[in-house]
């Protein structure tokens, strides 16, 4: 997916953080996120995002190393490779003794399975409820609040997906009067209707960081407010933010009205220095409320909200000018009435279908295509084996980011162990 230069830049990411910056991230993990909740990206400040990207990148390296060692030395994984990875294998025991309940009122492949895989990779246990609508007491009329109270009694963390926008607030209120005398139960949103999907936004941003590491370095400098947060002697007198690779232009394409992944990622990216384009039909445009919040985030940085978020219907132009193309499917489950093509129409409109031919005609060599998946007709399968395809790596990053989230929320020592030793 990435160029070799970009891979090298990303692989040394944690080592580029100054000791003072890493200390600040460790404090954030221990004081702000331990045993708490994440139901919206609005809770995340730029340094918070750095924390989760840093922890996820460290866990990714440790897991990949253990897998390489297992392949090279079959049958010796438990003692050798894991212990060499991190403090006698402590990283793969970060969730030891913890129960994580995946409570899904909507279908899911990537989100639920990656949360469950992340739990198992870190030594935790899973209470898996992937079909709450038909295979639980919900079918008997049990309220969301009562279901949440029950799962809080059985688990240390609830990963919740629900079709109703605002359901996370209901779940949060239900958790306030349970587990008296016990540590609080964490709540992580796995999506609420057409609202938000904060953990998807974080894994998407992790993917963007991998694709545009020079852009991320420039953001780190601005967050720290001092170039001391990046230590790269080879670029001592070269301002990272002035390099062409340090810019970021992302185009969101498709059903932006109902796509919660777009809402969360646009809100998260707008906390940083970048340019966003929303490409859609008028009927599927980005909600005005989301666009307003995105522009307010840019304005808070002293940037022009109107210039940094542009709404357009010109798909070829977006392909020509973007670094990242974020494709989305039609959210048919959010529509009041089934979509039935008439008079030769199709969904999505052919003007918004990405093909190898369109990429060959319009895309710059470094353009990468992302998609939260599942995809339908909006990306042709002939895009899969091009250098532009990044959506399968994006899905894999869900494992690493959710390992980071679960370990930070449930183990106070995670950031200190992983970032304190980064070099």
URWO-V268132 format. One record per backbone hydrogen bond with DSSP energy under -0.5 kcal/mol. CO is the residue of the C=O (numbers start at 1). NH is the residue of the N-H. E is the energy in kcal/mol with one decimal. If there is no record, write none. Layout:
# URWO-V268132
<<CO NH E> <CO NH E>>
This chain:
# URWO-V268132
<<3 7 -2.4> <4 8 -2.3> <5 9 -2.0> <6 10 -2.5> <7 11 -2.5> <8 12 -1.1> <10 13 -2.0> <12 16 -1.0> <13 16 -1.1> <14 17 -1.2> <16 231 -0.6> <18 22 -2.5> <19 23 -2.2> <20 24 -1.8> <21 25 -2.1> <22 26 -2.3> <23 27 -2.1> <24 28 -2.1> <25 29 -2.3> <26 30 -2.1> <27 31 -2.6> <28 32 -2.5> <28 33 -1.2> <29 33 -0.5> <29 34 -1.1> <33 36 -1.6> <36 187 -1.0> <38 189 -2.8> <40 43 -1.4> <41 44 -1.8> <43 45 -0.6> <45 49 -2.0> <46 50 -2.1> <47 51 -2.1> <48 52 -1.9> <49 53 -2.4> <50 54 -2.7> <51 55 -2.6> <52 56 -2.4> <53 57 -2.2> <54 58 -2.0> <55 59 -2.6> <56 60 -2.4> <57 61 -1.9> <58 62 -2.3> <59 63 -2.7> <60 64 -2.6> <61 65 -2.1> <62 66 -2.2> <63 67 -2.1> <64 68 -2.3> <65 69 -2.6> <66 70 -2.1> <67 71 -1.9> <68 72 -2.1> <69 73 -2.9> <73 76 -1.9> <76 80 -1.5> <76 81 -0.6> <77 82 -1.6> <79 83 -0.6> <80 84 -2.0> <81 85 -1.0> <82 86 -1.4> <82 89 -0.8> <83 88 -1.1> <86 90 -1.4> <86 91 -0.8> <87 90 -1.2> <89 92 -1.0> <90 93 -1.7> <91 94 -0.9> <93 96 -1.8> <95 98 -2.4> <98 125 -2.7> <99 156 -2.8> <99 157 -1.2> <100 102 -0.6> <100 127 -2.8> <101 103 -0.8> <101 159 -3.2> <102 104 -0.7> <102 129 -2.5> <103 105 -0.6> <103 161 -2.2> <104 132 -2.4> <109 113 -1.8> <110 114 -2.5> <111 115 -2.0> <112 116 -2.3> <113 117 -2.8> <114 118 -2.5> <115 119 -2.1> <116 120 -2.2> <117 121 -2.7> <118 122 -1.3> <119 124 -2.9> <120 123 -1.5> <122 95 -2.9> <123 97 -0.6> <125 100 -2.7> <126 128 -0.7> <127 102 -2.1> <127 129 -0.6> <129 104 -2.7> <131 134 -0.7> <131 135 -2.3> <136 139 -1.7> <137 140 -0.9> <137 142 -2.2> <138 141 -1.6> <143 147 -2.1> <144 148 -2.5> <145 149 -2.1> <146 150 -1.9> <147 151 -2.4> <148 152 -2.3> <149 153 -1.2> <150 154 -1.0> <151 155 -1.5> <156 186 -2.5> <157 101 -3.0> <157 159 -0.5> <158 160 -0.7> <158 188 -2.7> <159 103 -2.9> <160 190 -3.7> <161 105 -2.6> <162 193 -2.1> <163 165 -0.5> <164 167 -1.8> <166 169 -0.5> <166 170 -1.3> <167 171 -2.3> <168 172 -2.4> <169 173 -2.1> <170 174 -1.9> <171 175 -1.4> <172 176 -0.5> <173 176 -1.1> <174 177 -0.6> <175 178 -1.1> <179 182 -2.2> <186 158 -2.7> <187 38 -2.7> <188 160 -2.2> <189 199 -0.7> <191 162 -2.2> <192 195 -2.6> <196 192 -1.5> <197 201 -1.8> <198 202 -1.8> <199 203 -1.9> <200 204 -2.5> <201 205 -2.3> <202 206 -2.2> <203 207 -1.8> <204 208 -2.2> <205 209 -2.7> <206 210 -1.8> <207 211 -2.0> <208 212 -2.8> <212 216 -1.7> <213 217 -2.2> <214 218 -1.8> <215 219 -1.8> <216 220 -2.4> <217 221 -1.9> <218 222 -1.6> <219 223 -2.5> <220 224 -2.4> <221 225 -1.8> <221 226 -0.8> <226 229 -1.7> <227 230 -1.6> <229 18 -0.6> <230 232 -0.6> <232 235 -2.1> <233 236 -1.1> <235 238 -1.6> <237 239 -0.6> <239 242 -1.5> <240 243 -2.0> <243 246 -1.9> <244 247 -1.3> <245 215 -0.7> <248 275 -2.3> <249 323 -2.7> <249 324 -2.1> <250 252 -0.5> <250 277 -2.2> <251 326 -3.3> <252 279 -3.5> <253 328 -1.5> <254 256 -1.7> <255 259 -0.9> <256 287 -0.6> <258 260 -1.0> <259 263 -1.7> <260 197 -0.6> <260 264 -2.3> <261 265 -2.4> <262 266 -2.8> <263 267 -1.9> <264 268 -2.1> <265 269 -3.2> <266 270 -1.8> <268 271 -1.6> <269 272 -2.2> <272 274 -1.0> <275 250 -2.6> <276 310 -2.2> <277 252 -3.1> <277 279 -0.7> <278 280 -0.6> <278 312 -2.9> <279 254 -1.9> <281 284 -0.6> <282 285 -1.0> <284 256 -1.6> <284 257 -0.9> <287 291 -2.5> <288 292 -2.4> <289 293 -1.7> <290 294 -2.5> <291 295 -2.4> <292 296 -2.1> <293 297 -2.0> <294 298 -1.8> <295 299 -2.5> <296 300 -2.0> <297 301 -0.6> <298 301 -1.4> <298 303 -2.1> <299 302 -1.9> <303 305 -0.7> <304 308 -2.2> <305 309 -1.5> <308 276 -3.5> <310 278 -3.0> <312 280 -1.9> <313 315 -1.2> <314 318 -1.6> <315 319 -2.1> <316 320 -2.2> <317 321 -1.9> <318 322 -1.4> <319 364 -0.6> <323 368 -2.1> <324 251 -2.4> <324 326 -0.6> <325 327 -0.9> <325 370 -3.1> <326 253 -2.7> <327 372 -0.6> <330 332 -1.9> <331 334 -2.0> <332 335 -1.2> <338 340 -0.7> <339 341 -0.5> <342 345 -2.1> <349 352 -2.6> <350 353 -1.5> <352 354 -0.5> <353 355 -0.5> <354 380 -2.9> <355 359 -2.0> <356 360 -2.8> <357 361 -1.7> <358 362 -2.5> <359 363 -1.8> <364 367 -1.7> <368 325 -2.8> <368 370 -0.5> <369 390 -2.1> <370 327 -2.7> <376 379 -0.7> <378 354 -3.0> <380 383 -1.9> <381 384 -1.3> <383 386 -1.9> <386 389 -1.0> <388 369 -3.6> <390 394 -2.2> <391 395 -1.7> <392 396 -1.9> <393 397 -2.2> <394 398 -0.6> <395 398 -1.1> <396 399 -1.6> <396 400 -0.9> <397 401 -2.7> <398 402 -2.0> <399 403 -1.9> <400 404 -2.0> <401 405 -2.6> <402 406 -2.3> <403 407 -2.2> <404 408 -2.3> <405 409 -2.5> <406 410 -1.6> <407 411 -1.6> <409 35 -3.1> <411 414 -1.7> <413 417 -2.4> <414 418 -2.6> <415 419 -2.9> <415 420 -0.9> <416 420 -0.9> <419 422 -0.7>>
